[in-house]
Amino acid sequence: MRLPVALRKRSFLPDRPVGLQAVTLAEQLLAHSQDQTKSRNPAESVHQVRLVLKALRALIRLFPNPGSGTPPGGLDDRLKLLGRQLSPVRDREVAQATLRELVRKHGGRTERNAAHAWLRSWVGPSVEPDATTRDATIAALSGLGPGLRRHLRRAASPSGLSGALNHSLCKARRHHQHAERSGKPESFHAWRRWQKRLEAQLRWSGGSERLKPLVGKLHALQEDLGRLHDLDVLAHLLHQAVSDQPPTATGVPELSALVTQRFQRLQRRILLEGRPLLRRRLPTAVRRVRRAWTP
């Protein structure tokens, strides 16, 4: 699931006031979140609100506070907190979908039976997203609109954008290196978070058509990093099932072994594919975009 095409393809033009362009994008993102209160698909609407929150955090990082080069703490903290309010709903939904897809593609009869029994005993027949929490989150997000506009009008500048792009690239590369060295899920998650921000920032500042091939590869890698995170969430929940609910954990060790196997294979592939992107192609692309925004 992704943001609508019109929002994904938004790009800033160097020959126009960048502050006004940034405010327009923020307003469009806020309007999209408001539209989710009318959605007939609760799961999709929750995901769209989460995407808006992540996009707004990437946007204020693209235009950080002048002088300090840091995002506005109050706004960033509020956006982060609002995202966390929707995370439990999303994690629970994703765990179900990830396990079903995993045993369908890679499991045998033992794993399929264990998955069916565990899902039935753990999450019940269905998990509906909490519309009340969603709507409260959207209302709180709308309340941040004036602060977002003030910050973007004050902070948006070509020089700030150029420095922020370089910062996001350095963060993504650093966490990629940590992931290569440690193999820890949290390193991969941090890499994914910063690469996702960089992808959005390049879409906005680099011209979507010129960077389309590279952004496409970035997004494909981003999707794989997301799947890796989903497997990690599932592994944690399976571990909890063994620790907290031994009577309902029959077959869970077999499921855990399957999750671990898929996690390790996907991890190796992601590291292999990410190396040339982070070490060569992305630095070259960021240098070109920064030159385009240099007065």
C-alpha positions, 0 to 999 in steps of 0.5 A, spaced: 500 500 500 502 506 498 500 514 498 496 516 492 500 517 485 498 525 485 502 525 492 508 520 490 509 524 484 509 531 487 516 534 486 519 541 488 522 546 482 528 550 484 526 556 480 520 557 485 519 559 492 520 552 495 517 554 502 510 555 498 511 548 495 513 545 501 507 548 505 502 546 499 505 538 500 504 539 507 496 541 506 495 536 501 498 530 506 493 533 511 487 533 507 489 526 505 489 524 512 482 527 513 479 523 507 481 517 511 475 518 516 470 517 510 474 510 508 470 504 508 476 500 508 478 501 516 485 497 515 487 501 508 485 507 512 489 506 518 495 504 513 494 511 509 494 515 516 501 512 518 504 513 511 502 521 511 505 521 518 511 518 515 511 523 509 510 529 514 516 527 518 520 526 512 518 533 510 520 537 516 527 533 516 528 536 509 527 543 511 530 542 518 531 548 523 536 553 520 542 554 524 542 547 528 540 543 522 535 539 526 528 538 525 523 542 530 523 537 536 515 539 538 512 537 531 517 531 530 515 528 537 508 529 536 508 526 529 512 520 532 507 519 538 501 519 533 504 514 529 505 509 535 498 510 537 496 506 530 502 501 531 499 496 535 493 495 530 498 495 524 503 490 527 497 485 529 494 485 522 501 484 519 502 478 523 496 475 521 498 476 513 505 475 514 504 468 517 498 466 512 503 468 506 509 464 509 506 458 510 502 458 504 508 459 500 514 455 504 510 451 509 508 444 510 502 441 513 505 441 520 506 449 519 500 450 516 496 446 521 500 450 527 499 457 523 491 455 523 491 453 530 495 459 533 491 464 529 485 462 532 487 461 539 491 468 539 488 473 535 481 470 534 477 470 528 478 477 526 482 483 528 478 490 526 482 496 526 480 501 531 476 507 528 476 511 534 483 511 535 484 512 527 479 518 527 482 521 534 489 521 531 487 524 524 484 530 529 490 531 532 494 531 526 490 536 523 491 540 529 498 540 528 497 543 521 498 551 523 505 549 526 507 545 520 505 551 516 509 556 520 515 551 520 516 550 513 515 557 511 520 559 516 525 554 515 524 552 507 530 554 503 535 551 498 541 550 502 537 547 508 534 542 503 541 540 500 544 539 507 538 535 509 539 530 503 546 529 505 544 528 512 539 523 510 544 519 506 549 519 511 544 516 516 542 511 511 549 509 509 551 508 517 545 504 519 546 499 512 554 499 515 551 497 522 546 492 519 552 489 515 556 488 521 551 486 526 546 483 523 541 485 528 534 486 526 534 493 529 539 495 525 535 493 519 529 497 521 533 503 522 536 503 515 529 502 513 527 508 516 532 513 514 532 510 507 525 511 506 525 518 508 531 519 503 527 516 498 521 521 499 526 526 499 529 525 493 522 524 490 520 531 492 527 534 490 530 531 485 524 530 479 521 524 479 522 522 472 529 524 472 530 519 478 525 514 476 529 508 475 533 509 482 527 511 486 524 504 483 530 500 485 530 504 492 522 502 493 523 495 491 529 494 496 524 498 501 519 493 500 524 487 502 526 491 508 519 492 510 518 484 509 524 483 513 521 487 519 514 484 518 518 477 519 521 480 525 515 482 528 512 475 527 518 472 530 517 476 537 510 474 537 511 467 536 516 467 542 511 471 546 506 465 545 511 460 547 513 464 554 506 467 555 501 461 553 504 454 553 497 451 552 496 454 546 503 454 543 503 447 540 507 447 533 509 454 535 517 452 535 516 449 528 513 456 525 519 460 529 524 455 525 520 457 518 520 464 520 528 464 522 529 461 515 526 466 511 528 472 515 536 470 514 535 468 507 531 475 506 537 478 510 542 476 506 539 478 499 537 485 502 545 486 504 547 484 497 542 488 493 543 494 498 551 495 497 551 498 490 545 502 492 548 505 498 555 506 496 555 508 489 548 510 486 545 514 491 551 518 493 552 520 486 544 521 485 544 526 491 550 530 489 547 531 482 540 533 486 544 538 491 548 541 485 541 543 482 539 546 488 545 550 489 544 558 488 
